[in-house]
Amino acid sequence: MQHTVVERELELRLILSPERAVPVPARLGYRSDDPFAVHVTFHINSAQPVGWTFARELLVEGVFRPCGYGDVRVWPTKSQGRGVVLMALSSPDGDALLEAPAAQVSAWLERTLRVVPPGAEGDRLGIDDGLAELLAPTPADDLWLSDPWPSDESRDGE
């Protein structure tokens, strides 16, 4: 099965305070062989980029309404008259509030949804094929499953 990668570089804004934000170059990444996840890499041109992985479904929903809890929360809002998506990320190393242009995130998400439509993610993992292969009968199964001591009882209840 061929794997597809959908990437987009964009500039996010790290919100430091209501009055101050700094630009953060980032890359959104999606791989059809990891269909439930999105990958966001920050500081992509630095010596030590920072990566986050979370559910694609969370970002898809977060474009429209607040969602998530714990380490990743996403919600839409307006900033200076334009639609943005805010991502609040928490880790033991600290917290970050990032702002992304909603139109760019939405366009990228639409591309990922064309590659693997919602609900089809499990098909891309090949779990069913793997299970079928594991559970497929082999010639040795016939010997193993056959009854070594046939019953003396009649089969038609005589």
C-alpha positions, 0 to 999 in steps of 0.5 A, spaced: 500 500 500 502 506 498 503 511 503 501 519 502 504 525 506 501 531 506 505 537 509 504 544 509 509 550 512 506 556 515 507 561 520 504 560 527 504 565 533 506 564 540 502 568 544 506 571 550 501 576 553 494 579 550 499 584 547 505 580 545 506 574 540 512 572 536 512 568 530 514 561 530 515 557 523 512 550 523 510 544 519 503 541 519 504 533 517 500 528 516 501 521 513 496 516 511 500 510 514 499 513 521 492 516 519 489 518 526 495 523 527 497 529 525 504 532 527 506 539 528 513 541 528 515 548 531 522 551 529 523 547 523 529 551 521 532 551 528 538 546 531 532 542 535 525 542 532 520 541 537 514 536 535 507 534 537 503 529 535 495 529 537 489 526 534 487 529 527 480 529 529 481 534 535 484 539 530 478 537 525 473 539 530 477 545 533 477 549 527 469 549 528 468 549 536 472 548 542 475 541 544 480 537 547 482 537 554 489 535 558 495 536 554 492 539 547 486 544 547 484 547 540 478 552 539 477 557 533 476 565 534 478 571 531 484 575 531 485 582 528 478 581 524 481 574 521 479 567 523 484 563 527 485 557 530 488 557 537 492 551 540 494 550 547 499 545 549 501 543 555 507 538 557 512 537 563 517 542 560 512 548 559 505 551 556 504 554 550 499 558 546 499 558 539 495 561 533 494 559 526 491 562 520 484 558 520 484 558 512 491 555 512 489 550 517 483 548 514 485 547 507 491 543 509 486 538 513 481 538 507 487 535 503 488 530 509 481 528 509 481 527 501 487 522 502 484 518 508 476 520 509 474 520 516 472 513 518 476 510 513 483 510 518 482 503 520 482 501 513 489 504 512 492 501 518 491 494 515 489 491 522 484 487 518 489 484 513 494 482 519 488 479 523 486 475 517 493 473 516 494 471 523 488 467 524 488 463 517 487 456 518 494 452 516 494 445 514 497 443 521 490 446 524 486 440 521 491 435 525 490 439 531 483 441 531 481 433 529 478 429 535 483 424 536 478 420 540 472 419 536 466 419 540 462 412 541 456 415 541 451 415 535 450 422 531 443 421 530 441 420 537 440 412 536 
